[in-house]
Amino acid sequence: MLRAAGVGTGDEVVVPAYGNTEVAEAVILAGALPVFADIEPTSYCLDPDAVAAAVTPRTAAVIVVHRFGHQADVRRLRDVGQRHGLLVLEHGEAQAADDGVERRRAHAAYLSGRLSGVVTPDGADGHSYQQYVVRVPGNGRPDRDAFAHAVRARGVNCWVPVKTPAHRLPRFRRDVCLPETERAADETLALPVDASMTRRDLQRVVSACNALGGLLQPAF
């Protein structure tokens, strides 16, 4: 995709560090250098202002990744691309038009209306909830991991959606300041919203999470 677009050796491509590494890997395979930009705290997608700040004379492209079923702000990112003469490519989950999406949205609305002690997704228009990602506030990863362990002990599956951002990995390690990426990696937890879930399943999720409010108090 990148090589076909003329991106190659000596070029830089702006990508998110929050997420899987396949996008950064694709940039390296094209002979270019991945440059990591920060994300927006609610969508977990590239922040257009952060992208603009990461642009250098060597920047050739931006790869926009839609995350967890939440659509990136493509309009603003394309505006950045036009101002700097960059190729803007999209990568991520397609918006499937099926009953499963509507059921996930309904499940997400149920959880968002009843969960306490966690920060629920913002419910933006078009969100398909490929994953229902909450934040566990507190002092970061130890609080989130303790919360996840306790939720699983109550019989509810949950998982950390992004364990390590790409810029922390040895292959891609960069000395770059990405505060929202770091915070998201330490605080986020995905809860189940599968289309097959019943109301009782959802109630079990709410009960397990809301019983753990004490874990969410930051330690001083």
C-alpha positions, 0 to 999 in steps of 0.5 A: 500500500505504501510502496504503491503510493510512492512512500519508501526509503528516507520517508517518515510516516506518522502512525499511532503507538497505541494499538497493534504493531502491524501499522508500524511494521508496514511502514518499516517494510516499505523502507520508511520510518514510523513516527509516533503521534499521540491519540485523543483520549476519548476515541483512542485515535490519532489526535490531529494536532499531535499529527501536525506537530509530528510533521517534518520535511521528511514526512510523506504520509499519515496512517489513520487507524480506527480503534475499537469501532470508534471512527477517527476524525478523518476530516481534520486529519485530511485537513492536516494532510492537505496543509502539509502535502501528505498522503492520508491512508485509513486502516481499521475496522469496517463499519459492518451493517448487521444486527450484531452492531446494533445489539452491541450498541444496545449492550453498550448503552445498557452498561454505560447507563449503569456502571459506576467507578469506571469511565465509560466510552463517550458514545459518539455517533457511529461507534460500533463497539468492536470493543467496549473500553472503559478506564479504571481511574487511580494511579494507573496500571496497578489499579487497572490490573487489580480491578481486572483480576477482581472482575475475572474472579467474579466470573466476568471476562475482561481484557487489556486492549493494548498492553504495551504501546509500540513506542515502548517496544524494543523494535520501535523504541522512541524517545517521544512524549505521548502522554495520552497514549501512556495514560490509555495503556495504563488505564483501559480495560475492555468489557464484553458486549458480544451480540450474543449476551443476554440481559442477565450477562450484562447485569453480571458485568455491572454487578461485578464492576460496581462491587469494586468501587473501593479499588478505584480510590487512588493511593496517596 
